[in-house]
Amino acid sequence: MAANQGGRTRRRLSSEERREQLLSVGARLFSESPYDDVWIEQVAEIAGVSRGLLYHYFPTKRDFFAAVVERESERMLRMTAAVPGVPVREQLAAGLETFLEYVQAHAHGYRAFHRADAAGDQAVRRVYQRALGAQERQILTALAADPEFGPAFEERPEVRLAVRGWLAFTTSVCLEWLRGAELDRAQVRELCARALLGVLTP
């Protein structure tokens, strides 16, 4: 049903649309302030809903932040999913380009996702660590199936640690880039690509 205020018709959001709206507001707030400084009342006010409605979707602040983190994790995994049968070296530049487009377009969500690691709530940190683990496994699975890099898993047990380090490096680069580092997207892409190939190539 639509509500009419001041002669303007406002469409009632579906449950999924409302949930997405709340998560978007949360991503912005959590990206700008530490976890402990974000108040549920503030989220409700910005979204134009009652606190009770927000708690209907997310029973606690922990649940709310965890949902924000999970949403961004799912987005990043979709953005960086490997294409079966295509060599990793060929996919790397295109995959990073898509990922960096996402980082720019969803800067609030990306920052909020990585703020989770500094959250004092251990449950929230576990959600973040699981998300990073999923990213790591996705990369390792693609590398293991690759004709060029797959054999390295048998010969070089340090590859897993190298990929984990590369994820941390890429995160730091992207966060600095969003703060206004004097690099364009192509330069950031090349920097990250060279870093990964550098640790994978003997």
C-alpha positions in Angstrom: 0.0 0.0 0.0 1.2 3.5 -0.7 1.1 6.4 1.7 0.2 9.9 0.6 1.9 12.8 2.3 1.7 16.4 1.1 0.2 15.3 -2.2 3.1 12.9 -2.9 2.7 9.1 -3.1 5.3 7.1 -1.3 5.4 3.4 -2.0 5.7 1.0 0.9 8.9 -0.9 0.7 8.8 -4.7 0.6 10.5 -6.6 3.5 13.6 -7.2 1.3 13.8 -3.6 0.1 13.5 -2.4 3.7 16.2 -4.7 4.9 18.5 -3.6 2.1 17.8 0.1 3.0 18.7 -0.5 6.6 21.9 -2.4 5.6 22.9 0.5 3.3 22.4 3.0 6.1 24.4 0.7 8.5 27.2 0.4 6.0 27.6 4.1 5.8 27.5 4.7 9.5 29.8 1.8 10.4 32.3 3.0 7.7 32.5 6.4 9.3 32.5 5.5 13.0 33.9 2.6 15.1 31.4 -0.1 16.0 30.9 1.1 19.6 30.0 4.7 18.4 27.1 3.6 16.1 23.7 3.7 17.8 20.7 1.7 16.6 18.5 4.8 17.2 20.6 6.7 14.7 20.1 4.1 12.1 16.4 4.1 12.6 16.2 7.8 12.4 18.1 8.1 9.2 16.1 5.3 7.6 12.9 6.9 8.7 11.6 3.8 10.6 10.8 3.1 14.2 13.4 1.4 16.4 11.0 -1.4 16.9 10.9 -2.1 13.2 14.6 -2.1 13.0 14.8 -4.7 15.8 12.2 -6.7 13.9 14.8 -7.2 11.2 17.9 -7.3 13.4 17.3 -8.3 17.1 20.6 -6.8 18.3 23.2 -4.4 17.2 25.6 -7.4 16.8 23.1 -9.0 14.4 22.8 -5.8 12.5 26.6 -5.3 12.0 27.1 -9.0 11.3 24.5 -8.7 8.5 26.3 -5.6 7.1 29.6 -7.6 7.0 28.0 -10.7 5.5 26.3 -8.6 2.8 29.6 -7.0 1.7 31.4 -10.4 1.9 28.8 -12.0 -0.4 29.1 -9.1 -2.9 32.9 -9.3 -3.0 32.8 -13.1 -3.5 30.4 -12.6 -6.4 32.6 -9.9 -7.9 35.7 -12.1 -7.7 34.3 -15.5 -8.6 36.7 -17.4 -11.0 35.6 -18.4 -14.5 36.2 -22.1 -14.9 38.6 -23.0 -17.6 40.2 -19.6 -18.0 43.8 -19.3 -16.8 44.3 -17.3 -13.6 46.8 -15.0 -15.2 44.2 -14.0 -17.8 41.5 -13.5 -15.2 43.6 -11.5 -12.8 43.4 -8.1 -14.5 39.8 -8.3 -15.3 38.9 -9.7 -11.9 40.8 -6.9 -10.2 39.2 -4.3 -12.4 35.7 -5.5 -11.5 36.7 -5.6 -7.8 38.0 -2.1 -7.8 34.9 -0.9 -9.5 33.0 -2.4 -6.7 35.2 -0.8 -4.1 34.6 2.6 -5.6 30.9 2.2 -6.0 30.4 0.7 -2.5 33.1 2.5 -0.6 30.9 2.7 2.6 30.3 -1.0 2.6 33.9 -1.9 1.9 35.1 0.3 4.8 32.5 -1.0 7.1 33.4 -4.6 6.2 37.0 -4.0 7.2 36.1 -2.1 10.3 34.7 -5.4 11.7 38.2 -6.6 12.4 38.7 -3.8 15.0 35.3 -4.3 16.6 35.5 -5.2 20.3 32.7 -7.8 19.9 34.3 -11.2 19.3 31.2 -12.5 17.6 31.4 -9.8 15.0 35.1 -10.4 14.5 34.4 -14.1 13.9 31.9 -13.1 11.1 34.7 -11.0 9.6 37.3 -13.8 9.8 34.9 -16.3 8.2 34.4 -13.9 5.4 38.1 -13.5 4.8 38.5 -17.2 5.0 35.9 -17.6 2.2 37.8 -15.1 0.0 41.0 -17.0 0.6 39.5 -20.4 -0.2 38.0 -18.9 -3.4 41.4 -17.7 -4.6 43.2 -21.0 -3.6 40.6 -23.1 -5.4 41.1 -21.1 -8.6 44.9 -21.4 -8.3 44.8 -25.1 -7.5 42.8 -25.7 -10.8 45.1 -23.6 -12.9 47.6 -25.4 -15.2 50.3 -22.8 -14.5 49.9 -22.3 -10.7 48.3 -25.5 -9.6 51.5 -27.6 -9.3 52.9 -25.0 -6.9 50.5 -26.3 -4.2 52.5 -29.6 -4.2 55.9 -28.0 -4.4 55.4 -24.8 -2.4 53.4 -25.0 0.9 54.0 -21.3 1.5 51.5 -20.4 -1.3 48.5 -20.5 1.1 50.3 -18.0 3.4 51.3 -15.9 0.5 47.7 -15.6 -0.7 46.6 -14.6 2.8 49.3 -11.9 2.9 48.2 -10.7 -0.5 44.6 -10.3 0.7 45.9 -8.1 3.6 48.1 -6.1 1.2 45.2 -5.5 -1.3 42.9 -4.4 1.6 45.5 -1.9 2.8 46.0 -0.6 -0.7 42.3 -0.2 -1.4 41.6 1.6 1.9 44.5 4.0 1.3 43.2 4.5 -2.3 39.7 5.4 -0.9 41.3 7.9 1.4 42.6 9.8 -1.6 46.0 8.2 -2.6 47.3 9.7 -5.9 46.8 6.6 -8.0 44.1 6.0 -10.6 42.2 2.7 -10.8 44.5 1.3 -13.5 47.6 1.9 -11.4 46.0 0.3 -8.3 45.0 -2.7 -10.4 48.5 -3.1 -11.8 50.0 -2.8 -8.3 47.8 -5.5 -6.9 48.3 -7.8 -9.9 52.1 -7.5 -9.8 52.0 -8.2 -6.0 50.1 -11.5 -6.4 52.1 -12.7 -9.4 55.3 -11.8 -7.6 54.5 -14.1 -4.7 53.2 -16.9 -6.9 56.0 -17.0 -9.5 59.2 -18.8 -8.2 
